[in-house]
Amino acid sequence: MECQCDKDGDVVPGWWMGGNSFQMGGFAVVGYLLYRFSQTLPALIRWPIRLFCSLTGLSALWGWVSHLVRTLRGIKRFIKFMSWMWRCIVGSSTDGDMSNPSSKPGLRLILIGPAGGGRTTLLNTLLGNSDKNAPKGLLLNCTKQMTVLDGREVTLIDTPDILGSSLGINRRAREALRSLQLVSPGPHAFLLVLQAPGSSMGIGHDANQVMQAMLELFGEGVLGHIIPVLTHADRLDGRLTVDQLLEVDTGGLRRAVSLCGQKPELVNNRPDCPPEEQSATRRQLVERVMELKDVRGHFVHELQRREDRIKEELLNDMASALAGKLGHM
């Protein structure tokens, strides 16, 4: 085959490069497909196709494309390696990050207390919401909320007035058990929300009667999982502390506190409470619940234990019945 040269002896480009850009693009695509397809064919057919690609210059084009692809793949592998190194370095330094909810075990809380005691306001404080976004009207059923407090995923259950008489006996019992189901296998703490004595809110709560209602619904085992929370501290004008409130108490607050063995927390319900004070309240309550969890674990109702025993007995009976059926086959 004669070499195509110009009068100066330089090689003339392949005939496929003499056409317009449309033709060149078409030949490039055809050559690429032929060259790649030829690699899967027998040698008798493969070599003529490769010869055609070589004569037309398409094999050189494919070689250049292959080199480019290999270069891009190398860059991609390098980037992936550097990304992996970065995750190893940064991940090891953020294992204890307080903002990572998966870095610490979660908590399960039930907010409970008589109507008008500030339970919903405390819930909004824990959720970081304002009272403007709080649901209006009387709460009739337990509600479940999720949030992250101090780097922990926290489940919060708001309860209706199950310690009062507004719902009726059957409804109170139902909602009390439902609150436990929503935080299965059990809550780490009950935040017993009461109006602070002397806050002049016009609602009188006998803490001793409230505690007796708790015992009726949940049994004596609940005493070890109660943290009293006294609300409306803003109405006290800062003149009293928790210790002073207990000293001047003329109701059942001191007796209720002595039953559960936990010192109450005094919180502010003011609508314009500064965010810093709300954050401090959240941190303090989380610390109290964690201390209680480390000592007591989570609460389990006696009816839940009975339910577990019934389920186990039912499972054994069903297994025996199935085994007998298999034995007769």
Disulfide bonds with the S-S distance in Angstrom:
none
